[in-house]
């Protein structure tokens, strides 16, 4: 997964492309070629230099789309492709931009679904740990296997790159030791959710001794370590658990915003002008954006890493930039979180913010 903060530290201009990369027809290869020709021509008209266009074309050639419906987001400067992400669904509209700032909203939307988490699959004989960190980092490690290894379980549906640890033969380990291994892995990937799956009694014992440290701990009914077991049911349940957690957190942010914006001295602002002012003052804790309502609105801004600060962001030296590019970059530069929302009545101009406590 692309590192947003690394992207904003780069110097533009940036090419940002978001398009339907579905590969679901008999002539899909020809369709992909024609789509990219059209995008490349649009980049050329937008002033993209040949180097950027070549980098993007190479990414398309080296990583062809998977079969099925999907979208794709690419961001590049003149030195490298900074982001190349599959989108679970095609975008409503194709986006092709050449700008001093990167267009990050589609990438932010994808990352919002990637909650760092650990899955502990346990029974009375053996245990396995699986984890996904916030950046999709890839690693594999085996911990002190003893006795006879447990059967290998294919996890073809455990998509996204994973960190995986296997802990065998827990009959020779105290459940508290395994809880310690789980805690260390959760710390390593900065897990926000821990899913306990497997034998009910083993789950109960593990939960009783595991130190949650503020993480959400959820038990899954699917999943077993029995030989020949199919992990698809557990994978599906884990995805559903993470979706519920993300939806609940999103709802809490909206409820807090509604409560704060209604208070005379509330820690929230709404509207493009007020939100931009708060970002310039670095008082934003969470930036809320409705991309549809924000539309093509512009703000006075400079360039990355913080387009709302410095001499380029004043009336004499600044330029009008797209708000849907400048505001997310500015929020990331001050360490604020970004929450994408739909049709929030109080979010005038499609922009608002929860403020840091004074």
VOBA-1610 file (N, C-alpha, C; in pm, whole numbers, padded with zeros to 5 digits, always signed):
BEGIN
Unk+00085-00119+00000Unk+00000+00000+00000Unk+00088+00124+00000Unk+00055+00221-00084Unk+00135+00342-00097Unk+00135+00422+00033Unk+00249+00484+00061Unk+00266+00566+00180Unk+00225+00709+00146Unk+00114+00753+00202Unk+00061+00886+00170Unk+00160+00996+00207Unk+00221+00984+00324Unk+00310+01091+00368Unk+00439+01096+00286Unk+00481+00982+00234Unk+00596+00984+00143Unk+00559+01056+00014Unk+00439+01035-00033Unk+00396+01100-00157Unk+00397+01251-00143Unk+00346+01303-00030Unk+00337+01449-00018Unk+00474+01514+00003Unk+00574+01434+00037Unk+00709+01491+00051Unk+00780+01502-00084Unk+00721+01442-00187Unk+00781+01449-00320Unk+00748+01583-00386Unk+00829+01617-00484Unk+00806+01741-00559Unk+00730+01710-00687Unk+00627+01789-00714Unk+00550+01769-00835Unk+00624+01819-00957Unk+00556+01822-01069Unk+00413+01793-01084Unk+00383+01644-01076Unk+00255+01616-01049Unk+00208+01479-01034Unk+00104+01446-01141Unk+00114+01326-01193Unk+00005+01272-01274Unk-00078+01182-01184Unk-00208+01205-01180Unk-00300+01123-01101Unk-00406+01068-01195Unk-00417+00936-01200Unk-00508+00870-01294Unk-00591+00768-01218Unk-00723+00774-01234Unk-00814+00679-01171Unk-00915+00637-01278Unk-00922+00506-01306Unk-01004+00463-01420Unk-01056+00322-01400Unk-01151+00285-01485Unk-01208+00151-01488Unk-01109+00057-01557Unk-01056-00038-01481Unk-00960-00133-01539Unk-01018-00274-01546Unk-01150-00282-01555Unk-01217-00412-01558Unk-01165-00498-01673Unk-01154-00626-01644Unk-01106-00723-01743Unk-01207-00837-01745Unk-01323-00809-01804Unk-01435-00903-01792Unk-01508-00928-01923Unk-01437-00915-02034Unk-01498-00938-02165Unk-01401-01015-02253Unk-01453-01071-02362Unk-01368-01150-02451Unk-01257-01065-02512Unk-01287-00939-02539Unk-01187-00850-02597Unk-01128-00757-02492Unk-01114-00807-02367Unk-01069-00723-02256Unk-00930-00666-02280Unk-00840-00745-02338Unk-00704-00697-02362Unk-00705-00578-02457Unk-00786-00588-02563Unk-00797-00477-02658Unk-00860-00356-02591Unk-00961-00381-02507Unk-01025-00271-02436Unk-00929-00199-02344Unk-00844-00275-02275Unk-00744-00215-02185Unk-00647-00128-02264Unk-00604-00178-02380Unk-00512-00101-02463Unk-00575+00030-02510Unk-00700+00025-02553Unk-00767+00145-02602Unk-00790+00245-02489Unk-00828+00194-02372Unk-00849+00284-02258Unk-00720+00358-02225Unk-00610+00283-02223Unk-00485+00349-02185Unk-00439+00448-02292Unk-00461+00418-02418Unk-00427+00514-02523Unk-00502+00645-02502Unk-00630+00633-02467Unk-00710+00753-02444Unk-00659+00831-02323Unk-00624+00759-02216Unk-00571+00825-02096Unk-00438+00892-02127Unk-00351+00822-02199Unk-00220+00878-02233Unk-00235+01004-02318Unk-00329+01004-02411Unk-00353+01123-02493Unk-00401+01239-02407Unk-00486+01209-02309Unk-00535+01315-02220Unk-00422+01369-02133Unk-00334+01282-02087Unk-00218+01328-02011Unk-00130+01419-02096Unk-00112+01382-02220Unk-00032+01463-02312Unk-00093+01601-02328Unk-00225+01607-02345Unk-00293+01736-02359Unk-00284+01818-02231Unk-00273+01749-02116Unk-00265+01818-01987Unk-00124+01865-01954Unk-00030+01836-02041Unk+00107+01884-02021Unk+00201+01786-01955Unk+00161+01659-01944Unk+00250+01559-01883Unk+00372+01537-01971Unk+00488+01538-01910Unk+00610+01515-01985Unk+00622+01368-02024Unk+00698+01339-02130Unk+00712+01200-02176Unk+00759+01104-02068Unk+00847+01150-01978Unk+00900+01063-01873Unk+00787+01009-01785Unk+00695+01096-01741Unk+00584+01052-01656Unk+00495+00955-01733Unk+00466+00987-01857Unk+00379+00901-01936Unk+00441+00763-01956Unk+00573+00759-01976Unk+00641+00629-01993Unk+00634+00548-01863Unk+00654+00614-01749Unk+00648+00543-01621Unk+00511+00480-01599Unk+00408+00555-01631Unk+00272+00503-01613Unk+00243+00390-01711Unk+00286+00406-01835Unk+00263+00301-01935Unk+00336+00172-01897Unk+00456+00185-01841Unk+00530+00067-01796Unk+00458-00004-01683Unk+00398+00074-01591Unk+00323+00014-01481Unk+00204-00065-01533Unk+00136-00011-01633Unk+00022-00081-01693Unk+00068-00210-01761Unk+00182-00203-01830Unk+00232-00320-01902Unk+00282-00428-01805Unk+00350-00387-01699Unk+00409-00484-01606Unk+00306-00549-01515Unk+00198-00478-01488Unk+00098-00529-01393Unk-00040-00525-01459Unk-00069-00619-01546Unk-00200-00621-01612Unk-00311-00644-01511Unk-00432-00601-01543Unk-00543-00614-01447Unk-00583-00759-01427Unk-00635-00792-01309Unk-00688-00926-01286Unk-00823-00941-01356Unk-00868-01063-01370Unk-00999-01086-01431Unk-01108-01037-01337Unk-01210-00975-01396Unk-01322-00924-01318Unk-01331-00773-01324Unk-01429-00720-01252Unk-01451-00576-01248Unk-01367-00513-01137Unk-01299-00405-01171Unk-01217-00335-01072Unk-01179-00199-01127Unk-01120-00119-01043Unk-01065+00009-01085Unk-00916+00012-01055Unk-00853+00120-01097Unk-00709+00133-01073Unk-00674+00279-01052Unk-00584+00302-00957Unk-00536+00437-00929Unk-00385+00439-00945Unk-00336+00535-01022Unk-00192+00553-01040Unk-00156+00698-01011Unk-00048+00716-00936Unk+00007+00850-00911Unk+00156+00843-00940Unk+00206+00939-01016Unk+00349+00939-01050Unk+00401+01081-01056Unk+00530+01096-01022Unk+00599+01220-01054Unk+00700+01186-01164Unk+00798+01271-01185Unk+00890+01247-01297Unk+01000+01148-01264Unk+01000+01095-01139Unk+01104+01000-01101Unk+01053+00858-01084Unk+00925+00841-01047Unk+00876+00706-01017Unk+00724+00706-01008Unk+00669+00585-01014Unk+00527+00564-00984Unk+00514+00556-00832Unk+00440+00648-00773Unk+00430+00659-00628Unk+00317+00575-00571Unk+00217+00547-00652Unk+00105+00464-00608Unk+00050+00391-00729Unk+00021+00263-00708Unk-00041+00181-00812Unk-00132+00084-00738Unk-00258+00121-00725Unk-00350+00047-00638Unk-00471-00004-00716Unk-00507-00128-00688Unk-00633-00182-00738Unk-00747-00127-00653Unk-00854-00088-00718Unk-00974-00043-00648Unk-01078-00153-00658Unk-01150-00182-00550Unk-01246-00294-00554Unk-01357-00275-00656Unk-01387-00149-00688Unk-01492-00121-00786Unk-01443-00012-00882Unk-01490-00014-01006Unk-01452+00093-01099Unk-01503+00228-01049Unk-01429+00335-01070Unk-01478+00468-01030Unk-01597+00509-01116Unk-01682+00596-01061Unk-01797+00644-01138Unk-01752+00721-01262Unk-01647+00800-01246Unk-01596+00881-01356Unk-01445+00864-01366Unk-01396+00864-01487Unk-01251+00857-01507Unk-01188+00989-01466Unk-01073+00981-01400Unk-01002+01100-01356Unk-00861+01096-01415Unk-00825+01201-01486Unk-00690+01214-01541Unk-00644+01357-01511Unk-00544+01370-01425Unk-00500+01503-01385Unk-00349+01515-01392Unk-00306+01634-01429Unk-00166+01673-01419Unk-00165+01799-01335Unk-00102+01793-01217Unk-00118+01901-01120Unk+00006+01913-01033Unk+00027+02032-00974Unk+00137+02046-00876Unk+00116+01962-00751Unk-00008+01916-00728Unk-00040+01835-00610Unk-00099+01701-00654Unk-00075+01596-00576Unk-00135+01466-00609Unk-00282+01462-00569Unk-00360+01383-00640Unk-00500+01361-00606Unk-00508+01232-00525Unk-00531+01245-00394Unk-00517+01133-00301Unk-00648+01071-00255Unk-00762+01133-00284Unk-00887+01086-00225Unk-00919+00939-00257Unk-00902+00890-00380Unk-00930+00748-00403Unk-00839+00656-00321Unk-00714+00695-00303Unk-00621+00616-00224Unk-00660+00618-00077Unk-00704+00733-00027Unk-00749+00744+00111Unk-00871+00656+00134Unk-00961+00653+00037Unk-01081+00569+00050Unk-01045+00422+00059Unk-00949+00377-00021Unk-00907+00237-00016Unk-00841+00206+00118Unk-00755+00295+00165Unk-00683+00270+00289Unk-00775+00269+00411Unk-00888+00339+00402Unk-00982+00340+00514Unk-01036+00200+00543Unk-01038+00114+00442Unk-01086-00024+00460Unk-00977-00118+00509Unk-00851-00072+00507Unk-00739-00158+00546Unk-00706-00136+00693Unk-00787-00190+00780Unk-00764-00174+00923Unk-00655-00272+00967Unk-00547-00224+01029Unk-00444-00317+01078Unk-00506-00414+01179Unk-00483-00542+01160Unk-00549-00640+01246Unk-00467-00768+01256Unk-00501-00847+01355Unk-00441-00979+01374Unk-00554-01080+01390Unk-00539-01196+01329Unk-00632-01307+01347Unk-00558-01419+01419Unk-00611-01462+01532Unk-00555-01575+01607Unk-00648-01694+01588Unk-00598-01797+01523Unk-00675-01918+01497Unk-00623-02026+01592Unk-00704-02067+01688Unk-00654-02151+01798Unk-00741-02274+01820Unk-00677-02382+01866Unk-00749-02494+01925Unk-00661-02550+02036Unk-00691-02668+02087Unk-00618-02721+02201Unk-00485-02784+02161Unk-00457-02790+02031Unk-00335-02856+01985Unk-00239-02758+01920Unk-00290-02670+01837Unk-00202-02580+01763Unk-00269-02445+01743Unk-00188-02349+01701Unk-00239-02213+01683Unk-00166-02146+01569Unk-00233-02053+01504Unk-00172-01974+01398Unk-00210-01828+01415Unk-00118-01742+01377Unk-00143-01598+01379Unk-00127-01543+01238Unk-00218-01458+01197Unk-00210-01387+01070Unk-00231-01239+01098Unk-00161-01154+01025Unk-00178-01011+01050Unk-00163-00931+00922Unk-00228-00817+00920Unk-00213-00720+00811Unk-00184-00586+00875Unk-00073-00524+00837Unk-00043-00393+00894Unk-00106-00283+00811Unk-00093-00160+00858Unk-00161-00049+00793Unk-00107-00014+00656Unk+00013-00064+00623Unk+00073-00032+00493Unk+00073-00151+00399Unk+00015-00264+00443Unk+00017-00383+00359Unk+00157-00441+00345Unk+00245-00415+00441Unk+00382-00464+00435Unk+00387-00616+00432Unk+00485-00671+00360Unk+00492-00815+00339Unk+00611-00872+00415Unk+00584-00976+00494Unk+00690-01046+00567Unk+00637-01181+00610Unk+00728-01271+00641Unk+00686-01402+00690Unk+00790-01448+00790Unk+00743-01506+00900Unk+00834-01550+01004Unk+00775-01671+01074Unk+00859-01766+01109Unk+00816-01883+01185Unk+00873-01872+01325Unk+00790-01900+01425Unk+00833-01890+01564Unk+00857-02028+01623Unk+00975-02057+01667Unk+01008-02171+01752Unk+00914-02289+01741Unk+00900-02346+01621Unk+00815-02464+01605Unk+00871-02581+01686Unk+00782-02655+01750Unk+00823-02774+01823Unk+00729-02887+01786Unk+00773-03011+01807Unk+00686-03123+01776Unk+00666-03135+01626Unk+00555-03196+01588Unk+00525-03215+01447Unk+00449-03095+01394Unk+00489-03040+01280Unk+00420-02922+01228Unk+00273-02950+01201Unk+00191-02847+01225Unk+00050-02858+01191Unk+00036-02856+01040Unk-00075-02912+00987Unk-00092-02915+00841Unk-00090-02775+00782Unk-00028-02762+00665Unk-00027-02633+00596Unk-00167-02602+00545Unk-00212-02481+00566Unk-00345-02440+00521Unk-00329-02337+00411Unk-00381-02366+00293Unk-00376-02269+00185Unk-00473-02156+00212Unk-00426-02032+00197Unk-00511-01918+00222Unk-00515-01832+00096Unk-00565-01893-00012Unk-00566-01823-00140Unk-00649-01696-00133Unk-00750-01693-00045Unk-00837-01577-00038Unk-00789-01475+00065Unk-00679-01506+00133Unk-00628-01408+00230Unk-00551-01304+00150Unk-00625-01214+00087Unk-00563-01122-00006Unk-00497-01008+00069Unk-00431-00921-00008Unk-00345-00815+00040Unk-00221-00883+00101Unk-00113-00815+00098Unk+00008-00876+00150Unk-00002-00890+00301Unk+00053-00998+00355Unk+00033-01030+00496Unk+00162-01054+00568Unk+00155-01030+00698Unk+00259-01075+00788Unk+00204-01200+00854Unk+00279-01308+00854Unk+00223-01433+00903Unk+00320-01497+01001Unk+00266-01541+01113Unk+00346-01614+01210Unk+00272-01741+01246Unk+00343-01852+01258Unk+00281-01979+01293Unk+00339-02028+01424Unk+00253-02063+01516Unk+00296-02112+01646Unk+00238-02252+01664Unk+00324-02353+01669Unk+00280-02492+01668Unk+00279-02551+01809Unk+00198-02657+01823Unk+00204-02745+01939Unk+00186-02671+02070Unk+00071-02605+02086Unk+00050-02527+02208Unk+00026-02613+02330Unk+00020-02746+02311Unk+00012-02832+02429Unk+00138-02817+02513Unk+00248-02772+02452Unk+00372-02753+02526Unk+00394-02607+02561Unk+00289-02528+02545Unk+00296-02387+02580Unk+00180-02351+02669Unk+00203-02262+02755Unk+00096-02206+02835Unk+00016-02111+02747Unk-00117-02106+02766Unk-00200-02016+02686Unk-00156-01872+02705Unk-00098-01843+02821Unk-00050-01708+02847Unk+00069-01674+02758Unk+00153-01774+02730Unk+00265-01751+02639Unk+00215-01717+02499Unk+00114-01790+02454Unk+00059-01761+02322Unk-00005-01622+02319Unk-00071-01584+02429Unk-00127-01449+02437Unk-00016-01345+02425Unk+00101-01377+02482Unk+00214-01286+02468Unk+00262-01274+02325Unk+00265-01388+02252Unk+00302-01384+02110Unk+00202-01302+02031Unk+00075-01320+02063Unk-00030-01244+01995Unk-00014-01095+02023Unk+00016-01061+02147Unk+00033-00920+02184Unk+00151-00859+02110Unk+00262-00934+02101Unk+00380-00880+02033Unk+00353-00857+01884Unk+00283-00951+01821Unk+00251-00932+01679Unk+00156-00815+01661Unk+00058-00803+01749Unk-00036-00690+01741Unk+00037-00557+01756Unk+00136-00553+01846Unk+00216-00431+01861Unk+00297-00403+01735Unk+00353-00509+01676Unk+00439-00493+01559Unk+00364-00430+01442Unk+00241-00474+01419Unk+00164-00423+01305Unk+00071-00309+01345Unk+00081-00265+01473Unk-00007-00159+01524Unk-00154-00196+01502Unk-00186-00319+01539Unk-00322-00370+01515Unk-00425-00291+01594Unk-00534-00261+01527Unk-00647-00195+01591Unk-00758-00293+01624Unk-00756-00409+01557Unk-00857-00513+01578Unk-00786-00647+01593Unk-00832-00727+01689Unk-00783-00863+01706Unk-00903-00957+01694Unk-00895-01052+01602Unk-01002-01148+01580Unk-00958-01284+01636Unk-01038-01340+01724Unk-01011-01472+01782Unk-01101-01574+01715Unk-01042-01676+01655Unk-01118-01779+01583Unk-01068-01916+01625Unk-01148-02019+01592Unk-01109-02155+01624Unk-01199-02216+01730Unk-01144-02312+01803Unk-01219-02385+01905Unk-01271-02290+02012Unk-01399-02304+02048Unk-01463-02210+02140Unk-01392-02203+02275Unk-01356-02318+02332Unk-01292-02318+02463Unk-01156-02249+02458Unk-01079-02278+02353Unk-00948-02215+02338Unk-00963-02064+02320Unk-01064-02021+02244Unk-01088-01877+02227Unk-01117-01811+02361Unk-01202-01876+02439Unk-01241-01820+02569Unk-01121-01807+02661Unk-01036-01910+02665Unk-00918-01906+02751Unk-00821-01797+02705Unk-00804-01786+02573Unk-00713-01685+02520Unk-00764-01544+02550Unk-00893-01523+02531Unk-00949-01390+02556Unk-00935-01350+02702Unk-00944-01447+02791Unk-00937-01418+02934Unk-00800-01366+02977Unk-00694-01407+02905Unk-00559-01366+02947Unk-00496-01263+02853Unk-00559-01236+02740Unk-00501-01143+02643Unk-00525-00999+02686Unk-00419-00919+02685Unk-00429-00777+02719Unk-00467-00699+02592Unk-00591-00653+02586Unk-00640-00588+02463Unk-00572-00455+02437Unk-00530-00384+02540Unk-00464-00253+02525Unk-00546-00157+02440Unk-00676-00159+02457Unk-00761-00068+02383Unk-00799-00115+02244Unk-00745-00228+02201Unk-00782-00281+02069Unk-00922-00342+02075Unk-00991-00341+01963Unk-01118-00413+01952Unk-01089-00562+01942Unk-01145-00641+02032Unk-01128-00787+02029Unk-01263-00849+01995Unk-01267-00925+01885Unk-01392-00982+01835Unk-01371-01131+01812Unk-01470-01212+01851Unk-01463-01356+01826Unk-01536-01390+01696Unk-01474-01477+01618Unk-01534-01526+01493Unk-01581-01669+01513Unk-01694-01701+01455Unk-01748-01837+01467Unk-01686-01932+01365Unk-01643-01879+01252Unk-01584-01964+01148Unk-01437-01989+01179Unk-01381-02087+01113Unk-01238-02113+01123Unk-01204-02233+01209Unk-01116-02318+01156Unk-01070-02435+01228Unk-00932-02473+01178Unk-00856-02541+01262Unk-00725-02590+01224Unk-00727-02738+01185Unk-00846-02793+01168Unk-00857-02933+01130Unk-00796-02954+00991Unk-00729-03069+00969Unk-00671-03097+00837Unk-00776-03089+00727Unk-00736-03025+00616Unk-00826-03014+00502Unk-00931-02906+00514Unk-00924-02826+00618Unk-01025-02722+00637Unk-01012-02614+00531Unk-01124-02552+00499Unk-01130-02446+00399Unk-01134-02312+00470Unk-01035-02226+00447Unk-01030-02099+00520Unk-01124-01991+00466Unk-01197-02020+00358Unk-01276-01914+00295Unk-01382-01857+00388Unk-01445-01943+00469Unk-01550-01894+00559Unk-01492-01798+00661Unk-01374-01831+00716Unk-01311-01741+00812Unk-01270-01611+00746Unk-01212-01620+00627Unk-01173-01499+00555Unk-01292-01406+00534Unk-01405-01464+00495Unk-01526-01384+00472Unk-01574-01321+00602Unk-01570-01397+00711Unk-01617-01342+00839Unk-01523-01233+00889Unk-01393-01250+00870Unk-01299-01145+00910Unk-01326-01017+00832Unk-01349-01030+00701Unk-01380-00911+00621Unk-01506-00843+00672Unk-01607-00921+00708Unk-01731-00864+00759Unk-01708-00796+00894Unk-01628-00855+00980Unk-01596-00794+01109Unk-01526-00660+01089Unk-01428-00657+01001Unk-01355-00532+00976Unk-01446-00426+00915Unk-01537-00469+00829Unk-01633-00374+00770Unk-01722-00314+00878Unk-01768-00397+00972Unk-01852-00347+01081Unk-01775-00250+01170Unk-01651-00284+01199Unk-01569-00196+01283Unk-01549-00061+01214Unk-01517-00064+01084Unk-01497+00060+01009Unk-01624+00144+01006Unk-01739+00079+00985Unk-01866+00152+00980Unk-01899+00214+01115Unk-01872+00141+01224Unk-01899+00194+01358Unk-01810+00313+01387Unk-01684+00307+01353Unk-01593+00420+01376Unk-01636+00541+01293Unk-01676+00516+01170Unk-01722+00624+01083Unk-01844+00692+01144Unk-01937+00613+01195Unk-02058+00667+01258Unk-02023+00750+01380Unk-01927+00706+01459Unk-01886+00781+01578Unk-01828+00917+01541Unk-01748+00921+01433Unk-01692+01048+01388Unk-01803+01143+01346Unk-01900+01094+01269Unk-02010+01179+01225Unk-02094+01227+01342Unk-02119+01139+01439Unk-02197+01179+01557Unk-02123+01286+01636Unk-01993+01270+01650Unk-01915+01370+01723Unk-01915+01503+01649Unk-01901+01498+01517Unk-01904+01622+01439Unk-02038+01693+01454Unk-02147+01617+01446Unk-02281+01677+01460Unk-02298+01742+01597Unk-02247+01676+01702Unk-02259+01731+01836Unk-02175+01857+01852Unk-02052+01855+01801Unk-01962+01970+01818Unk-02006+02089+01735Unk-02056+02066+01614Unk-02093+02178+01527Unk-02216+02249+01580Unk-02297+02181+01661Unk-02417+02242+01719Unk-02387+02324+01844Unk-02270+02307+01902Unk-02234+02382+02022Unk-02171+02515+01984Unk-02206+02625+02054Unk-02146+02755+02021Unk-01994+02755+02028Unk-01939+02680+02124Unk-01794+02674+02138Unk-01742+02535+02101Unk-01813+02468+02013Unk-01778+02331+01976Unk-01648+02322+01899Unk-01584+02207+01911Unk-01456+02184+01844Unk-01478+02128+01704Unk-01547+02207+01622Unk-01572+02167+01483Unk-01597+02291+01400Unk-01563+02282+01273Unk-01593+02390+01178Unk-01649+02325+01052Unk-01726+02402+00977Unk-01784+02355+00851Unk-01769+02463+00746Unk-01759+02422+00622Unk-01743+02516+00512Unk-01598+02523+00468Unk-01578+02553+00341Unk-01444+02552+00285Unk-01354+02657+00348Unk-01406+02778+00368Unk-01323+02886+00423Unk-01279+02854+00565Unk-01373+02813+00650Unk-01339+02784+00789Unk-01245+02664+00800Unk-01267+02564+00717Unk-01182+02445+00720Unk-01040+02478+00674Unk-01029+02560+00570Unk-00897+02600+00522Unk-00823+02680+00627Unk-00894+02770+00695Unk-00833+02849+00802Unk-00782+02759+00914Unk-00860+02659+00952Unk-00819+02566+01058Unk-00698+02484+01016Unk-00692+02443+00890Unk-00575+02369+00842Unk-00451+02457+00843Unk-00466+02583+00806Unk-00352+02675+00809Unk-00301+02694+00952Unk-00393+02692+01048Unk-00356+02709+01189Unk-00310+02578+01252Unk-00316+02468+01177Unk-00276+02335+01225Unk-00355+02292+01347Unk-00485+02326+01351Unk-00570+02288+01464Unk-00665+02173+01429Unk-00650+02115+01311Unk-00742+02010+01266Unk-00696+01874+01318Unk-00789+01804+01382Unk-00764+01665+01424Unk-00810+01567+01317Unk-00931+01592+01263Unk-00985+01509+01155Unk-01046+01600+01050Unk-01005+01580+00926Unk-01062+01652+00813Unk-01173+01567+00754Unk-01292+01625+00739Unk-01406+01555+00680Unk-01431+01612+00540Unk-01439+01525+00441Unk-01459+01570+00304Unk-01567+01488+00236Unk-01654+01557+00166Unk-01752+01495+00076Unk-01710+01534-00064Unk-01647+01442-00136Unk-01587+01477-00265Unk-01691+01524-00365Unk-01812+01469-00360Unk-01916+01511-00454Unk-01957+01655-00429Unk-01977+01691-00302Unk-02017+01828-00269Unk-01902+01925-00288Unk-01779+01879-00264Unk-01663+01967-00280Unk-01642+02001-00427Unk-01666+01905-00512Unk-01662+01930-00656Unk-01533+01992-00704Unk-01547+02098-00785Unk-01432+02164-00846Unk-01391+02290-00772Unk-01430+02304-00646Unk-01397+02425-00571Unk-01245+02441-00559Unk-01205+02567-00550Unk-01063+02601-00547Unk-01027+02672-00417Unk-00900+02661-00378Unk-00848+02735-00264Unk-00713+02795-00303Unk-00676+02902-00235Unk-00546+02963-00257Unk-00441+02876-00190Unk-00344+02828-00266Unk-00249+02733-00210Unk-00119+02735-00287Unk-00018+02673-00224Unk+00111+02654-00288Unk+00125+02509-00331Unk+00238+02449-00294Unk+00263+02310-00332Unk+00294+02228-00207Unk+00316+02098-00227Unk+00349+02008-00117Unk+00485+02050-00057Unk+00516+02013+00071Unk+00439+01921+00154Unk+00318+01982+00225Unk+00313+02115+00244Unk+00192+02175+00298Unk+00153+02294+00212Unk+00057+02275+00124Unk+00022+02380+00029Unk-00050+02499+00090Unk-00091+02488+00216Unk-00163+02599+00279Unk-00073+02684+00369Unk+00056+02654+00371Unk+00150+02732+00450Unk+00259+02790+00360Unk+00328+02891+00411Unk+00439+02949+00338Unk+00397+03060+00245Unk+00493+03126+00184Unk+00464+03242+00099Unk+00377+03210-00022Unk+00383+03087-00072Unk+00305+03052-00190Unk+00156+03042-00161Unk+00119+03043-00031Unk-00023+03031+00005Unk-00086+03166+00036Unk-00017+03276+00006Unk-00080+03407+00026Unk-00121+03466-00108Unk-00199+03572-00099Unk-00262+03627-00219Unk-00161+03674-00323Unk-00043+03718-00276Unk+00054+03771-00370Unk+00125+03661-00449Unk+00156+03551-00381Unk+00239+03448-00445Unk+00165+03319-00475Unk+00050+03297-00414Unk-00020+03170-00429Unk-00097+03160-00559Unk-00146+03041-00585Unk-00231+03015-00700Unk-00354+02941-00653Unk-00457+02945-00735Unk-00578+02872-00701Unk-00559+02724-00738Unk-00574+02639-00637Unk-00559+02495-00656Unk-00691+02426-00625Unk-00707+02307-00676Unk-00826+02228-00645Unk-00828+02196-00496Unk-00942+02220-00433Unk-00955+02192-00290Unk-00943+02043-00261Unk-00991+01958-00353Unk-00983+01814-00326Unk-00841+01760-00337Unk-00748+01842-00382Unk-00606+01807-00379Unk-00535+01876-00262Unk-00558+02007-00247Unk-00484+02084-00147Unk-00521+02048-00004Unk-00649+02029+00025Unk-00690+02004+00163Unk-00637+01871+00217Unk-00649+01759+00144Unk-00592+01635+00197Unk-00441+01642+00218Unk-00369+01704+00125Unk-00224+01715+00141Unk-00191+01797+00265Unk-00262+01907+00286Unk-00238+01991+00404Unk-00270+01915+00532Unk-00378+01838+00532Unk-00415+01761+00651Unk-00308+01658+00685Unk-00258+01587+00585Unk-00152+01488+00610Unk-00026+01556+00662Unk+00004+01675+00613Unk+00125+01746+00654Unk+00123+01783+00801Unk+00004+01803+00859Unk-00004+01839+01002Unk-00044+01719+01088Unk-00046+01600+01029Unk-00076+01480+01107Unk-00222+01457+01135Unk-00311+01521+01061Unk-00455+01502+01082Unk-00504+01378+01006Unk-00609+01317+01057Unk-00674+01207+00988Unk-00772+01263+00885Unk-00802+01184+00784Unk-00895+01225+00679Unk-01008+01125+00673Unk-01131+01175+00682Unk-01249+01090+00680Unk-01336+01133+00562Unk-01364+01040+00473Unk-01449+01069+00358Unk-01594+01036+00393Unk-01683+01128+00364Unk-01824+01114+00403Unk-01912+01139+00281Unk-02039+01103+00296Unk-02137+01124+00190Unk-02255+01203+00244Unk-02288+01311+00178Unk-02414+01384+00201Unk-02440+01414+00348Unk-02344+01478+00416Unk-02366+01524+00553Unk-02417+01667+00546Unk-02538+01691+00596Unk-02605+01820+00578Unk-02522+01935+00634Unk-02458+01913+00750Unk-02384+02022+00814Unk-02251+02050+00747Unk-02212+01970+00650Unk-02081+01984+00588Unk-02093+02078+00467Unk-02099+02206+00493Unk-02114+02304+00385Unk-01994+02299+00291Unk-02020+02314+00163Unk-01916+02310+00059Unk-01844+02176+00053Unk-01891+02076+00126Unk-01826+01946+00124Unk-01701+01936+00209Unk-01679+02034+00299Unk-01559+02033+00382Unk-01593+02071+00525Unk-01528+02006+00618Unk-01544+02037+00759Unk-01431+01973+00837Unk-01426+02000+00967Unk-01317+01944+01046Unk-01356+01936+01192Unk-01306+01832+01257Unk-01304+01825+01403Unk-01170+01881+01448Unk-01174+01966+01549Unk-01054+02038+01590Unk-00988+01973+01711Unk-00859+01996+01724Unk-00786+01948+01840Unk-00829+02025+01963Unk-00826+01957+02077Unk-00867+02022+02202Unk-00768+02131+02237Unk-00824+02242+02280Unk-00739+02359+02311Unk-00663+02338+02440
//
